[in-house]
Amino acid sequence: MILFQYDFRIEFYDASNDIRHQKPKLIIETKQGAPIINIVISNEYSLASSLQCKKARLQLFNMPLNFNKSLMQGDIARIYYKKFAHEDDLDYRFIMIGYLGAPVDFDFENGDFICQYEVYLLSSDTFFDKKLDTKNYIGRSLEEAINLAFPGQAIIGMSNQDRKQMISESFYVTTLKEFIQKIIGKYVHLIFVDIGDLDFKVDAKFVFINFDRPVGQRVYKRLEDFALLFIPQREVRFVGKSTISFWNVTLFFTDKIKVGDGVEFSDRYGGVIRAIVQETGASLSNVGDCTLKLRLYDESNILWMG
């Protein structure tokens, strides 16, 4: 039984022109389960596992045979959803915007035909070869260095102590790739490329997270307010002398929870667990349930070094 009937709207744009000055080259809107659309939002590692990057897999069922000829690799897809079919078009909410990969087609014995595209937040692998205006970061705070390398794109989830940490060692880099490799592990625990805001361009945010110190006045979102589907499941790992707890959570899809957010929930014993969102993923369909999966880092973890 489907508790919510989701509908989707997908707009496709030619990436060679500024999309604010053009109409979509193609629009797909689902109504009463047609056409069937599946969207899987997941994470992949890049830069030799230095950071995680959000991407989506878009599956369109039984489109016209010449459908793929209307789209080009590198075109821009902007994806929206609404929870109830009876809502009007003003109720569509933004999911993501990204670049199309090469199409892949599937034929099934029952006659179904699928057009599949990967949707990426970054235009190509060469994105990280971008030359930096500022190359020498010695004597700058970590926060200042990050904002110089990622102007307008950085979300810093760290304590004030970590933000103000001064870079005192030799730190000369020429590209984004070198910058990331220089700070990951030494200054930053996790760098995540996440979906940005609704804009007239593909907007990616770079989330920088440290786990070992509290982040000032963090606001915690109650997961019970977002329709939990299952009791959160605890996962324990041993790192050196430390016991590290993670939580795996499934809830109805929402666009209100992002990587780096603080969340809280009640465990099976009535205790309140506070955690940081480390990963998000989603499975979306207009003919099935739409869920959001979270991997949470328990704030009670203590990292013992040495």
N, C-alpha and C positions, 0 to 999 in steps of 0.2 A: 504494500500500500504506500503510495506517495503522499507524504504529509504536506509538502509544498510543491506547487506546479511552477517551476522556474521557466521564465522566457529569457531569450538572449537577443541582443542586437550586436552585429559585427559590421563595422565600417572598414573598408579597404581603401587605401590612398596610394598614389604614386609617390614614392620616396624621393624622386628627383626634383620635386617642387615643394615649396613650403605649404603644408597642408592647411594652414589658416586661410590661404587664398584659393583653395580648390574644393569642389564638392567631392564626396566619396566616389570612386570609380565603380564601387559595388557595395550594396547594403544587403545583409541577410537578417531577417527578423523571423523568429519562430512564433508560431501561433498554433495552439491546440496540438502540440507535439510534432509539428512539421515545420521545416525539415528537421530531422534528428541531428542534434549536435552534442558531442562529448568534448569536454575540456578537462585536461589534467594539468595542474600546475605543480611543478616539482622543483628540485634543486639539483644543480650539478656543480662539480668542482672544476676550477680552471686555474691557470698559472701554477701547474704542478701541485695542486691541492692547497694553494695558499689562501683561496677564498671560495665561497659558495655563491652561485649566481642563480637567480630565479629564471625559469623558463616555462613555457606552456606547450602542450600538444593539443592541436585543434583538429578534430575529426568531424567532417561534414558528410552526411549519408545521402546517397542517391541524388546528387546534384546533376545538372545537365552535363552531357558528355564533353562539351567544349568548355566546361567551367574553368579548368586550370589555365586555359589560354587567356583568360581575362586577368590573371594575376602573374606577377613576376617575382622571382626571388629578390628579397630586399624591400618589397612593398611593405607598407605599414598597415597593421591591423589594430583597430581600437575596439575593445570588447566591453560590453555592458550586460547587466542582468537586472531582472526584477523578480520578486518572489511570487507574485500572484498575477495570473493571466488577466484578471479584471482591472488591474491598475492601468492608468494611462501612461503615455510615453514619457511624461515628466517624472515618473517614478523609477526610470532606469538608473541604476547605480554603476559607477565605473569599476571595472575589474583590473584591466591592464591595457597597455599599449606596447607594441613591439614590432620587430622586423620579421618578415616571413622567411623561413628557410625554403629549400627546394621541396616541391610537392612529391608525395608518395601516394600511389593509388593501390587499392586493394579490391579484388573481386571475390565474391563469395558464391558458393554453390546455390544458395537460396535466391540469388539474383541481386542481392544488395551490393552497392558500390560505394566505396569510401574514398574521399579526398582528404589526405592528412598533411598537416603543416606543423612544423616546429615554429614557435614564436619566441624570439630572443629579445632581451632588453638591450644588448649591446650589438652594434652594427656588424662587427666582425672580430676575429681574434686579434687583429692589428690595433684594436682600440687601445690596448695597454702599451702600445709602442708610441703613444702620443708624447711629444716632447713637452717638457715642463718649462714654464717661464722662470720659476725659481728652482735652482739646482742645488744650492748649498743651504742646509737646514740647521747647521750647528749653531747653538746659542738661541734657538727658538723653542717655545713650548710645544709639546706634542699637539695640542689643540690648534695652535697657529699653523704648524706644519701641515696638518691634515687639511685645514681649510684653504691653504695656499695650493695644495695639490689637487683638491676636489672642490673648487669654488661653487657654492650653491648646491652641492650634491651630497655633502657629508652630514650624517646623523651620528652624533658621538654619545654613546651610552657608557659613560665612564664617570668615576668620582672626580671631584675637583682636584684631588691630589694627583690622579693620573693625568688629567687634562693639563695641569700646570707643570708636569714633569719636563725638565729642561733636557734638550738633546745636547750632550756634552762631548760625544764621541765624533769621530769623522763621519760625516753624513752628506756625501755628495752623490746625487743621482741625476739622471737626465730624462728618464721616462717614468710613466706611471707604474710600469712593471717593476722597475728597480726600486721605486718608492715602497710599493707593497711588500716586496721581498725583504726590504730593510727593516720594516716595522713589525711584521707579523711574527708572533712568538716572543719577541723581545719587549715590545711596547703595547701590543694589542693581541688579545686572545682570538678574536673572531672578526673577520671582515665579510660582510654579506652584501651582495648586490641585489637590491630589492626593488619592487615596483614603486615608481614615483607617483606624482600627482597627475590628475587629468590636465593635459596641456596640449598645445598645438605642435608638440614634438614628442619623441620618445624620451620620457623622463625616467632615469634610473637614479636611485639613491644608494649611496655607499654607507652602510651601517657599521660603525666601529664599536665593538663591545669588549669590555673587560668584566670578569665575573667575580673577582676576589675582593672587591671593596664595594660598600653600599653607595648608591648613586643619589645623594642628597634627598630631596623630597619626592621620591618616586610615587606616582599615582598607580594604584593597582586596580585592574578591571576584574570584576567578579565573573568567573566563567559560568556560574549558575545562571547569570543573566543572558547567556547566549545559547541556551538549550543544549546542555551536555547530552550526548547520546549514550555514553558509557562512563562508568566510574574511572577516573584517571588511573593509569597503570604505572607503577613505579619500576624503574630500571636502575640497577646499581652497577657501577663500574669501580674498579680499583686502579688508582693512578698513584704509583709509588706507595707512600704510607697513607694516602688519602682514600676515603670511601666517598665516591661522588654519586649523587642521586639525580636522575632525570625522570621526567614524567611524560608519558605519551597520552594525548588527549584527542578525542574526536567529538566534534560538535557540528550543528547545522552551519552551513557556510555563512560567513559574514565578512564584510570588508573592513570591519572595525578593529581587527587585531593584526598587528604587524610584528615583524622581527624586532627585538629589543624592547618591546612593551613589558611592563610589569603586570602579572596576573595573580589572582589568588582563588583558592577553592577549598572546600572542606573535604578532608579525606574520610575514609570509612569509619574512623573512630571519632569524628567530630572535630578534629584538629584543623586549624587553618594553615594551609600550605601557601607560601609565597614563592614565586618563581619568575624567571626571565624567559621570554619566548626566544628560543634559539633557532628553530626552524619552523616554517609553515609549508603546508602543501594542501591541495584541494582537488576533489573530484566533482565535476559539475556536469549535469545533463538535463535536458528538457523533458526526458522521459523516465527519469530515475531520481533518486535522492541526491542532494548536493551537500557535501560534507567538507569540513575544514579539519585538517590534522595538524596538531601542534606537538612539537618536542620542546619540553621545558627544562631549564636548568634550575635546580632547587637552590634558593638563596641561602639555605642553611649550610650548604657545603663549605668545608674548610680545606683549603689546599695547603698541604704541608710540603715545603720545599726541602730538597736534600735527602 
